[in-house]
């Protein structure tokens, strides 16, 4: 995938995530917050099973030993995010939830890059990276202060 295609796909998916929280919150009004999160993950599971087994031919074989937590962390983090987002969107709005989400993601990602967490290539903390995180924090403040 080219850099341009990856950027387009990521921006598009990010836009969908911005709308996911209010959609899940609306569903939560009918079936409850955890019910909405369960439905969201169940539909996502069905879509991913289709993509994995029908479109891409199934799971790829792995070699070596993968720690147990690698198998469960993504699902647990996703469940925490979806539940938190659908609970927070009535208070913060879609913009506030999205801004806070991106701020959390960027802050942890910069720290993870710095230490090479999970075999990431190490990237030093620079003035630009710190400024980016601080400016994003200011952006969150400006969006949620009202």
Buried (B, 14 or more C-beta within 10 A) or exposed (E): EEEEEEEEEEEEEEEEBBEBBBBBBEBBEEEEBBEBBBBBBEEEEEEEEEEEEEEEEEEEEEEEEEEEEEEEEEEEEBBEBBBBBBBBBBEBBBBBBBBBBBBBEBBEBBEBBBEEEEEEEEBEEEEEBEEBBEEBBEBBEEBBEE
